[in-house]
Amino acid sequence: MNKKLEAIIKTGKRIAIASLASLAINVASGCASIENYIEPRVGVNIPVAETTQDYPAVPKVGLAYGVNINNAAKTVGIGVEAGLDYSHSTGQYIKTNSLSPRFNVSGNFGGKNFKVSPFVGVNALSEFSQVDIPEWDVHEKISNATLGIELGVGATLFGANARVGYTFMPASQNVKGMVTATIGYRFVFGKK
């Protein structure tokens, strides 16, 4: 599994570097445009367990900042995005707050008002849990962090954006990955 993951990362890096170099030349020559955006989003995390234990889906909210570099016709481009998601879950004896900083690179394909954007990125999951079991006199605070590689696809229609992704979490003790789905709206600014 680790060799496959390393191969995916290496291929993604090569594609990203080649695309960025090509688009940088186009921007410098005036044949491409740059746009910035801020995107508030809501969605859900669905943990995928390694065992038969099921984990419930958890609602989340987030905010992302991104930059898209498009060719002159705005039909092909590349984007980079950084974001932060927050979720809160409650079980019978445990309450968990989760923060998930993300960074990804995407390709953008489509017209002016509709784009499809496959993406690859890094997703960190930091969890802060409070465990309270009064009948056993257990009151503990637990925190952990897991790093994962995220693959997915997004679609933007007139600023409304929907994304679905899967984060591989090989180092996690509880889950092997996480499916994420979000919807949001892109507020574009700073077009050049």
C-alpha positions as CSV (number, residue, x, y, z in Angstrom):
1,M,0.0,0.0,0.0
2,N,2.8,2.5,0.9
3,K,4.5,1.9,-2.5
4,K,1.3,2.7,-4.4
5,L,0.8,5.8,-2.3
6,E,4.4,6.9,-3.0
7,A,3.9,6.4,-6.7
8,I,0.7,8.4,-6.7
9,I,2.4,11.2,-4.8
10,K,5.4,11.3,-7.2
11,T,3.2,11.3,-10.2
12,G,1.1,14.1,-8.7
13,K,4.2,16.2,-8.0
14,R,5.5,15.8,-11.6
15,I,2.1,16.8,-13.1
16,A,1.8,19.8,-10.7
17,I,5.3,21.1,-11.4
18,A,4.9,20.7,-15.2
19,S,1.5,22.4,-15.1
20,L,2.7,25.2,-12.9
21,A,5.7,25.9,-15.0
22,S,3.6,26.0,-18.2
23,L,1.0,28.3,-16.7
24,A,3.6,30.6,-15.1
25,I,5.0,31.1,-18.6
26,N,1.5,31.9,-19.9
27,V,0.8,34.3,-17.1
28,A,4.1,36.1,-17.7
29,S,3.3,36.4,-21.4
30,G,-0.3,37.6,-20.7
31,C,-1.9,34.5,-22.2
32,A,-3.5,33.4,-18.8
33,S,-5.6,34.8,-16.1
34,I,-5.4,34.5,-12.3
35,E,-8.3,34.6,-9.9
36,N,-8.5,34.3,-6.1
37,Y,-11.4,33.0,-4.2
38,I,-12.7,32.4,-0.7
39,E,-15.1,29.6,-0.2
40,P,-17.2,28.9,2.9
41,R,-18.5,25.3,2.8
42,V,-20.5,22.7,4.7
43,G,-20.4,19.0,4.4
44,V,-19.8,15.6,6.0
45,N,-17.0,13.3,7.0
46,I,-17.6,9.6,6.7
47,P,-14.9,7.5,8.4
48,V,-14.1,4.2,6.7
49,A,-13.2,1.7,9.4
50,E,-10.6,-1.1,9.1
51,T,-12.7,-3.5,11.1
52,T,-16.4,-4.2,11.3
53,Q,-16.9,-1.3,13.8
54,D,-18.9,1.5,12.1
55,Y,-18.3,5.2,12.8
56,P,-21.1,7.7,12.1
57,A,-21.0,10.4,9.6
58,V,-20.0,13.8,11.1
59,P,-21.2,17.2,9.8
60,K,-18.4,19.8,9.2
61,V,-18.0,23.4,8.3
62,G,-14.9,24.9,6.6
63,L,-13.3,27.8,4.8
64,A,-10.9,27.7,1.9
65,Y,-8.7,30.2,0.1
66,G,-7.6,29.3,-3.4
67,V,-5.9,30.6,-6.5
68,N,-6.8,29.5,-10.0
69,I,-4.6,30.1,-13.0
70,N,-6.5,29.7,-16.3
71,N,-5.5,29.8,-19.9
72,A,-6.8,32.8,-22.0
73,A,-10.0,30.9,-23.0
74,K,-10.6,30.0,-19.3
75,T,-11.1,26.4,-20.3
76,V,-8.0,24.7,-18.8
77,G,-6.1,25.7,-15.7
78,I,-4.5,24.7,-12.4
79,G,-5.4,25.7,-8.9
80,V,-3.9,25.6,-5.4
81,E,-6.1,25.7,-2.3
82,A,-5.6,25.8,1.4
83,G,-8.4,25.3,3.8
84,L,-9.5,24.5,7.4
85,D,-12.4,22.3,8.4
86,Y,-14.1,21.9,11.8
87,S,-16.4,19.2,13.0
88,H,-17.8,18.2,16.4
89,S,-19.2,14.7,17.2
90,T,-20.8,13.4,20.4
91,G,-21.2,9.7,21.5
92,Q,-22.5,8.1,24.6
93,Y,-19.2,8.7,26.6
94,I,-17.1,10.8,24.2
95,K,-17.1,14.3,22.7
96,T,-14.7,15.1,19.9
97,N,-13.7,18.4,18.2
98,S,-11.7,17.9,15.0
99,L,-9.7,20.4,13.0
100,S,-8.5,19.5,9.5
101,P,-6.1,21.8,7.7
102,R,-5.8,20.9,4.0
103,F,-3.7,21.8,1.0
104,N,-4.4,20.6,-2.5
105,V,-3.6,21.1,-6.2
106,S,-6.3,20.8,-8.8
107,G,-6.7,20.8,-12.6
108,N,-9.6,22.8,-13.9
109,F,-11.4,21.8,-17.1
110,G,-14.5,23.4,-18.6
111,G,-16.1,26.7,-19.6
112,K,-16.5,30.0,-17.9
113,N,-19.5,29.0,-15.8
114,F,-18.9,25.3,-15.3
115,K,-15.7,23.6,-14.4
116,V,-14.7,20.1,-13.3
117,S,-11.6,20.0,-11.0
118,P,-9.9,16.7,-10.0
119,F,-7.6,17.3,-7.1
120,V,-4.8,15.8,-5.0
121,G,-3.6,17.0,-1.6
122,V,-2.5,16.6,1.9
123,N,-5.1,16.5,4.7
124,A,-4.2,16.5,8.4
125,L,-6.8,15.5,11.0
126,S,-6.3,16.7,14.6
127,E,-8.8,15.4,17.1
128,F,-9.4,16.6,20.7
129,S,-11.6,14.3,22.7
130,Q,-13.1,14.3,26.2
131,V,-14.0,10.9,27.6
132,D,-16.4,10.8,30.5
133,I,-17.6,7.5,32.0
134,P,-19.0,8.5,35.5
135,E,-19.8,4.9,36.6
136,W,-16.1,3.9,36.1
137,D,-14.8,7.3,37.3
138,V,-13.1,7.9,33.9
139,H,-12.5,11.5,32.9
140,E,-9.8,11.8,30.3
141,K,-8.7,14.2,27.6
142,I,-7.2,12.6,24.5
143,S,-5.7,14.2,21.4
144,N,-4.2,12.7,18.3
145,A,-3.2,13.8,14.8
146,T,-3.1,11.9,11.5
147,L,-1.8,12.9,8.1
148,G,-3.4,11.6,4.9
149,I,-3.4,12.0,1.1
150,E,-6.6,13.2,-0.4
151,L,-7.9,12.4,-3.9
152,G,-11.1,13.7,-5.3
153,V,-13.1,15.8,-7.7
154,G,-15.1,19.0,-7.6
155,A,-17.5,20.7,-9.9
156,T,-18.3,24.4,-9.9
157,L,-21.4,25.9,-11.5
158,F,-21.9,29.7,-11.4
159,G,-19.8,29.8,-8.2
160,A,-21.6,27.0,-6.4
161,N,-19.0,24.2,-5.7
162,A,-19.5,20.6,-4.8
163,R,-16.6,18.3,-3.9
164,V,-16.2,14.6,-3.1
165,G,-12.9,13.2,-1.9
166,Y,-11.3,10.2,-0.2
167,T,-8.4,10.7,2.2
168,F,-6.0,7.7,2.7
169,M,-4.9,7.5,6.3
170,P,-2.3,4.7,6.5
171,A,-1.0,5.7,10.0
172,S,-4.4,5.9,11.7
173,Q,-5.1,3.4,14.4
174,N,-8.9,3.7,14.0
175,V,-9.8,4.2,10.4
176,K,-8.2,3.5,7.1
177,G,-9.6,6.5,5.4
178,M,-12.3,9.1,5.2
179,V,-14.9,10.0,2.6
180,T,-15.7,13.7,2.5
181,A,-18.4,15.6,0.7
182,T,-18.9,19.4,0.8
183,I,-20.9,22.1,-0.9
184,G,-19.9,25.8,-0.9
185,Y,-19.9,29.0,-2.8
186,R,-16.8,30.7,-4.3
187,F,-16.5,34.4,-3.8
188,V,-14.0,35.3,-6.6
189,F,-11.9,38.5,-6.3
190,G,-8.6,39.8,-7.6
191,K,-9.0,38.7,-11.2
192,K,-5.9,39.5,-13.3
